[in-house]
Amino acid sequence: VDLNESTSESGLKIPTGTNNNRPATDVAGMVRNNTNEDSEGSVSCEEYYNGTDWKKINNVAIPPIVGFKSVIWTGNASGGSPATQNITGLGFKPDWVWIKERTGTNPNALWDSTRGAGKLLVSDTNAAESGNAGNLLGSFDADGFEVNRNYLGFTFYDTTNGGTSLDYVGWAWKANGGTTSSNTDGDITSTVQANTEAGFSIVSWTSTSSSSDTIGHGLGSKPDVVLYKKRTASGSWFWYTDVIDGSWDELVLNDTSAKSDVAGTYATSTTFKSVTSSSGADWITYCFHSVPKYSKFGTYAGSASNVNVVTGFQPTFVLVKNTGVEDWNIMDSTRGGSERLFPNDSRAESTTTNACIFNSDG
């Protein structure tokens, strides 16, 4: 790389020339623009030397963000026996797994790798964290997760893996592979694992008697959504967002209530605000911000006919809540846009023809 200080265009420049202009001695890390090498319609080709060969680096597709995937499966339990099944095909080790039985009323069951596979939360109630009855989620694995059906206290637990007549869906997010770090950006020191590329972090923290405390989230950008859940006692799933009207609003994931306005700022580029004055309570928080061509949080106005919602990419997972009194709805491209499930309710999957049509831009 040349540093040209003799003109007004001083700065770092990539050398330009033909193959014959390459350095007599190639050194790993060299970068050049080859002007007599066409590459997929370009008039030149940027190259780098890897220590052995010169490699083209222009017109190479940028790898997609690895952050989310949904999977479906059918239970493999038979008769009155426990059963285990490994769900694979994610392409990554998941850190937040949300499972719902599609064919029945087993609950919306959620685990994350910060709390561990033995700690169950349920989105359709305000119940505290439980001990994962029956080892329902056995482990977070390199390409998926393990689900189980066990028999405890004269009860079969079919939440994640029942008989062969039961169908399931799992939604999985990647944070940091279960590796956490201590974050001191806020008033309360938090335990964080973040996937900053995908705009997602998992934050564990313990509240004090001050509801004005701040907690670090590790994203490096302001979250569009902060989802709070108390672990040590019952309490609602609080969904805080400023994407509806620019100020902060509260929704509740475990019920149908309308949105309510809240005063103040609940998130910045480094922290979010506590929502409790319950001293000594343990909380888990999931933080999200929009990432171009990957994720989008926003609003649209309903109508009596189809509405095109532009996201700038083809989504695979859509979560919708009317700001009035209505169910939450989840559609995903793995099950198809006509199949709806409800985070606030344990009822089985409902079919509404073309509830969501997944387009190339929304």
N, C-alpha and C positions, 0 to 999 in steps of 0.2 A: 504494500500500500504506500502510495506516494504522499508526502506532505508538501504541498506546493505553497510556499509563502511569498512567492514573487508576484502574485496577481491578487486581484480582489476576490478570487474564488478560492482563497486559501482554505484548507481543510482536508479531511481524509477522503481520498478518491480511490476507486477501483481501477487499476491499470487496464488499458484497452490495447488490444493488438491481436495478431493472428497467431497460429500455432508456432510459427517461427520466432515470435517475439517472447515466447515463454522463457523464464530464467534458465540459465545454463545448468544451475543446480536447483532442483525442486526441493522445497522444504515443506513439511507437513504444516497445514494451516494457511498456506498461501491462497489468495482469492484473486481471480482475474475475470475479465469480460472478453471472451473469445469472439472476435468479429468475423471469423470465417466458418463458424459452426452454427448451422441452422438448427433450431430446436423447436419442434411443434409449431412452426409458422413464425417464430421469432427471427429477426435478422442477426441476432448474436446470441451468445449463450454464456451465462455466468457459470464459472467453474471454481472448484476448490480442490486442493491437493491433500489427499488423506494419508500421505506418507508412502503410498504405493502407486496410486493412479490419480489422474485428474477426473473429477466427477462433476456432472452437470447438476446445477442446483436451481435453475429457473424452470417454470412450468411444472413444478412438482406439487401435487395435491397436498394441502395442509391436513394433517391427520385430524379426524373429528375429536371433539372433546369427549373424554370418557367420564361419565358422571351418572347415567341413569339407564335402566332397562327394566322392562316388565316381562314376566314369564308366567306361563300357565301349566298346570299339571292336574292329574287325576290321582286320588288317593290309592294306595296299594295295600291297605289293611284288609285282612280276611277274617271273618268270624269274630271270635272273642280274643284275638291276639294283638299284642302291640306290633307296630310296624315302623320302619325307618326308611326314608327316601332321600337321596341326594339330588337336589335341584341344581342343574348346571346350565351353562350357556350364557352367563352374564358377560363374560369377557373381562371381569375384574372381581376383586374381593369386595363385597358390599359392606357398608357401614351403617346403613339404615334400611331395615327390611320391614315392609308393611304387607301383611297377608290377610286376604279375605276369602272365606269359602263362598263360592258363587251360587251353589245349589241349595244352600240352607242358611240358618240363622246363627251360625257361629260368629263370634265378634270380629271386628276389625282389630287385628293384633299387630303390635309394633314392638320392634326391638332395635337397639343400636349397639355398636361395638364399643362405645364409651362406657355404657352401663354394663354391657356383657349379655351374652346369649341367654343367661338365666334370669333376666329381668324383663317382665312383660308389662306393657301398657296397652290400654284399649281405648280407641278414639271415640267409640259410641257411648261411653259412660264417663263419669268424672272420677272413677275409681283410682285409688292410689296404685303404685307399682306393686305387682305381685311376684311370687317366686317362680313363675313360668311353669305352672302345674303340668306335670307329665313331660317335662323337658321338650316342650313343643317346638322350639327352635334349638337344635342341638349345637350348631356351630356356624360361624361365618367362615366360608372356605374360599380358596383361591379363585374359583370360577362360579361360585354360587353359595348355597347354604344347605344345611341338613334340617329336615322336618321329621317330626315323630308323632306317632299315636301311642299313648300309654294308658294304662289302667291304674287309676289311683282312687282309693276310697269308694270302691264300687261304682266308679264313674269312668266312662271312656271319654277321653279328650280328643275330639276330631277337628280341632281348630285349624290345624295345618296339614293333617294327613289322615283322613278317615278311610272309609271303605271305597271300593272301586266305583261306586255310584256318585261319589262326591268330587266336584271340580273346584279348583282353587286358582287364584291369581296372586302373584307376588310382585310388588313394586320395590325396586332396590336402587339406592343412591350410594355413590362412592364419596367418601370424605378423604381420610388420610390413612386408610388401611388399618385403622385401629390404633395408630400411634398418636398419642396426645401430647400436648405441651401446656405448661402453665402460662397464663396470660394475665398481665398486671396493668392493662390499659385502663381499666375502670376502678371504681371504688372497691369492688369485690374481686379478689383474684379468682379467675375461672380456669377450668380445664377445657382445652379446645382442640378439636381436630378439624381442619378446614381443607376443602378443595377449592382454592381461589380461582382456578381456571373455570370451574363449573358454577361458581357463585354459591357455594353451599358449605355451611359449617354446623357442627354439633357442639353445644356448649353446656357444660355441667357446672353448677354453682350452688352456693348455699346463701340464702337470703338473710338479711338482718332486719331490725325493726324499722328501717328507713325505706320507704317506697321510692325515694328519689335516688337511690344508689344506681351507679352505672356498672356495666359488666362488659368486658372485652369479648368480641366475637371472632376476631382473626381473619375477616374477609378482605380487609383493605379497601372496601367500598361500602357505602351505606346499604343495608338490607332494605329490600322492598317489602319483605314479610318477615316477622319474628313470631314464631309459634312457641308458646310457653306451656309447660306442664309440670305441676308439682308432683314429686315422686313419693314423698314420705307420708302424705295424707291425701284425702280426696280433694278434688279441685278441678275446675273446668280447664279445657284446652283453649287458652286465649290466643287468638289470631290477631296480631296488630299489623296494620299496613297504612301507608300513606298514598297508595296508588289510586284510591277511589276519587278523592276530590282535592288532593294535595296536602291536606292536614291528616292527622293520625286518627284512625278509627279502630274500633274493637269489634271483632266477630268471635263467635264461639264455635269451635269445630264439633263439639259433641251435642249441639242442639240446633234448632232451626231459627233462632232468634235473629231479628234484624240487626243491622250494624248500628253501633252507637258511637258518637263523637267522644274523643278523649282529648283533654287539654295537654299541651306541651309537646316536646319532641321526644320520640321514643327510640330513635336510632341515629347514629352518625356513622362516619366511615370507620370508626374504631370501636364504638361501644353501643349497647342498647340499654334501655332503662328498666329497672325492676318494676314489677307490677304488684308487689306485695309488701306488707310490713310484718309478715310472719317470720319472726326471728328463729334461725336454726333449721328452717325447712330446706330440703334438697330439691333442686329444680333441674330439668333438662330443657334446653331450648334449641330449636332448629331455625337457622337463619338462611335466607335466600335473597339474592339479587339477580335481576335480569342480566343475561349475557347474550350479546348479539349473535343471531343465527343458532342459538342453543336453547335459551329459555326466555320467557316473557311473562311479566305480571302486569295486569292492567284491567281496564273495564270496557264494556260495550253496552249499548242500549238495545234492549230487546224489542221485538216487533211481532206482528202477527204472521210473519213469514220468515224464511231463512235469513240469517244475518252473517255476512262475511266478516270474520275477525282476523285482521292482518297481524301476523307475528314476525314475518320475515324469514320463516323457515317452516318445514313440515313438522308439526309436533307429533309426539308419540303418546303423550299423557296430558289430559286436560282435566282440570279441577275447576268447577264452576259453583258459585254461590250467589243467588239473588240477594241484593242488599236488604230486601224485605224479609218476611217470614217464609222461608222455604228451605227444603233439604239442600245439603251439599250434594254434588254429583261428581263422580269420577268416570271418565271414558278413556280408553286407551286403544291404540291401534292393534295391539296384540289380540285383544278380545273382539275388537270391531266397534265402530262408533255407535252402534245401536244398543249396546249393552251398558247399563248404568249400575253403579254401586254407590253406596251412601255412607260417607265417613261418620255421620251422626246417628246411624241406624244399622242394626245388625241384620236386617232383612236380606233375603236372597236377591240376586241380580234381577233387574227389571229390564225388559226389552221395549225400547221405543225406537221405531224405525228412523234411521238417520238422525238420531239425537245429535250426533257430531259427525261431520264429514271431514276427513283429514285431507287438506289441500297442500299444495307445494309451498304456500306462503301463509298458511294459517288454518 
